[in-house]
Amino acid sequence: MSALPQSSPHFRPMRATDLEGVVAIESDVYSHPWTLGNFRDALSAGYSCWVLESGGTLCGYGVLMMGVGEAHLLNVSVARSRQREGLGRQLLEFYLQRARELGARAVFLEVRPSNVAGRALYASSGFREIAVRRNYYPAERGREDAILMGLDL
Ligand SMILES: CC(C)(COP(=O)(O)OP(=O)(O)OC[C@H]1O[C@@H](n2cnc3c(N)ncnc32)[C@H](O)[C@@H]1OP(=O)(O)O)[C@@H](O)C(=O)NCCC(=O)NCCS
């Protein structure tokens, strides 16, 4: 087997040594990013944390929390320079498959109403809008609602 980094994007579990790179992407793509501590907590809590790597470089990641019979997708992110290449959809499909394998019958997530790319990705993958959580997210001015979306697996 070759020891060279694979150049086509592939998934592997997130490690503590990835966290600096993950947070660099996170801080670039969100106005209110998760902190390194948030990711460390997600890893220690045993959440399903994976990265998408290409040529030895991180290009995306996600975090999935399992509940009884359902999963909550807490984070799906693609590095700005790698967006619109289909990686976000790959990440989402990967996680839907993980959720199925881990016994979920439904997946839920929250998204900001202002997140046009996220909402389009989820809607085109079959997620439906279930509810609005008022004042859920911090925002530039005050708070922003969250749209709760769900998909039956
Ligand atoms: C949302 C995000 C993960 C999409 O990743 P991506 O790799 O750019 O997405 P893809 O190239 O796989 O595109 C998948 C679909 O997303 C939608 N989409 C992606 N970027 C879009 C944009 N800028 N505007 C509108 N729709 C967009 C489209 O429906 C697209 O399908 P199409 O290519 O058939 O039109 C990415 O924009 C991102 O990381 N954003 C910052 C973090 C974030 O907001 N995550 C979601 C939090 S809920």
The ligand as an SDF file (V2000), in Angstrom:
LIG
                    3D

 48 50  0  0  0  0  0  0  0  0999 V2000
  -23.2300   24.3970    3.3720 C   0  0  0  0  0  0  0  0  0  0  0  0
  -21.9050   23.8080    2.8560 C   0  0  0  0  0  0  0  0  0  0  0  0
  -21.5010   22.6770    3.7850 C   0  0  0  0  0  0  0  0  0  0  0  0
  -22.1270   23.2800    1.4450 C   0  0  0  0  0  0  0  0  0  0  0  0
  -20.9060   22.6690    1.0430 O   0  0  0  0  0  0  0  0  0  0  0  0
  -20.4360   22.5950   -0.4960 P   0  0  0  0  0  0  0  0  0  0  0  0
  -19.3210   21.6220   -0.5760 O   0  0  0  0  0  0  0  0  0  0  0  0
  -20.1710   23.9660   -1.0060 O   0  0  0  0  0  0  0  0  0  0  0  0
  -21.7580   22.0310   -1.1670 O   0  0  0  0  0  0  0  0  0  0  0  0
  -21.8630   21.1600   -2.5150 P   0  0  0  0  0  0  0  0  0  0  0  0
  -20.8800   21.6410   -3.5190 O   0  0  0  0  0  0  0  0  0  0  0  0
  -21.8380   19.7200   -2.1480 O   0  0  0  0  0  0  0  0  0  0  0  0
  -23.3100   21.5560   -2.9930 O   0  0  0  0  0  0  0  0  0  0  0  0
  -24.4320   20.8190   -2.5580 C   0  0  0  0  0  0  0  0  0  0  0  0
  -25.6770   21.6720   -2.6810 C   0  0  0  0  0  0  0  0  0  0  0  0
  -25.6350   22.7140   -1.7060 O   0  0  0  0  0  0  0  0  0  0  0  0
  -26.3050   23.8590   -2.2440 C   0  0  0  0  0  0  0  0  0  0  0  0
  -25.3500   24.9590   -2.2580 N   0  0  0  0  0  0  0  0  0  0  0  0
  -24.0300   24.8930   -1.9640 C   0  0  0  0  0  0  0  0  0  0  0  0
  -23.4960   26.1250   -1.9950 N   0  0  0  0  0  0  0  0  0  0  0  0
  -24.4970   26.9720   -2.3400 C   0  0  0  0  0  0  0  0  0  0  0  0
  -24.5740   28.3870   -2.4990 C   0  0  0  0  0  0  0  0  0  0  0  0
  -23.4950   29.1640   -2.3320 N   0  0  0  0  0  0  0  0  0  0  0  0
  -25.7730   28.9230   -2.8050 N   0  0  0  0  0  0  0  0  0  0  0  0
  -26.8680   28.1530   -2.9620 C   0  0  0  0  0  0  0  0  0  0  0  0
  -26.8590   26.7940   -2.8280 N   0  0  0  0  0  0  0  0  0  0  0  0
  -25.6850   26.2300   -2.5030 C   0  0  0  0  0  0  0  0  0  0  0  0
  -26.7930   23.4870   -3.6210 C   0  0  0  0  0  0  0  0  0  0  0  0
  -28.0970   22.9560   -3.4710 O   0  0  0  0  0  0  0  0  0  0  0  0
  -25.8240   22.3920   -4.0020 C   0  0  0  0  0  0  0  0  0  0  0  0
  -26.3600   21.5190   -4.9440 O   0  0  0  0  0  0  0  0  0  0  0  0
  -26.0580   21.7800   -6.5160 P   0  0  0  0  0  0  0  0  0  0  0  0
  -24.5680   21.8370   -6.6410 O   0  0  0  0  0  0  0  0  0  0  0  0
  -26.6700   20.5870   -7.1580 O   0  0  0  0  0  0  0  0  0  0  0  0
  -26.6920   23.0840   -6.8420 O   0  0  0  0  0  0  0  0  0  0  0  0
  -20.8040   24.9060    2.7770 C   0  0  0  0  0  0  0  0  0  0  0  0
  -21.3190   26.0260    2.1030 O   0  0  0  0  0  0  0  0  0  0  0  0
  -20.2660   25.3440    4.1100 C   0  0  0  0  0  0  0  0  0  0  0  0
  -19.3960   24.6990    4.6910 O   0  0  0  0  0  0  0  0  0  0  0  0
  -20.7750   26.4620    4.6170 N   0  0  0  0  0  0  0  0  0  0  0  0
  -20.3030   27.0100    5.8890 C   0  0  0  0  0  0  0  0  0  0  0  0
  -20.7010   26.1190    7.0270 C   0  0  0  0  0  0  0  0  0  0  0  0
  -22.1880   25.8930    7.0860 C   0  0  0  0  0  0  0  0  0  0  0  0
  -22.9780   26.8270    6.9520 O   0  0  0  0  0  0  0  0  0  0  0  0
  -22.5870   24.6300    7.3080 N   0  0  0  0  0  0  0  0  0  0  0  0
  -23.9580   24.2550    7.4640 C   0  0  0  0  0  0  0  0  0  0  0  0
  -24.4290   24.6400    8.8230 C   0  0  0  0  0  0  0  0  0  0  0  0
  -26.1020   24.1770    9.1260 S   0  0  0  0  0  0  0  0  0  0  0  0
  1  2  1  0
  2  3  1  0
  2  4  1  0
  2 36  1  0
  4  5  1  0
  5  6  1  0
  6  7  2  0
  6  8  1  0
  6  9  1  0
  9 10  1  0
 10 11  2  0
 10 12  1  0
 10 13  1  0
 13 14  1  0
 14 15  1  0
 15 16  1  0
 15 30  1  0
 16 17  1  0
 17 18  1  0
 17 28  1  0
 18 19  1  0
 18 27  1  0
 19 20  2  0
 20 21  1  0
 21 22  1  0
 21 27  2  0
 22 23  1  0
 22 24  2  0
 24 25  1  0
 25 26  2  0
 26 27  1  0
 28 29  1  0
 28 30  1  0
 30 31  1  0
 31 32  1  0
 32 33  2  0
 32 34  1  0
 32 35  1  0
 36 37  1  0
 36 38  1  0
 38 39  2  0
 38 40  1  0
 40 41  1  0
 41 42  1  0
 42 43  1  0
 43 44  2  0
 43 45  1  0
 45 46  1  0
 46 47  1  0
 47 48  1  0
M  END
$$$$
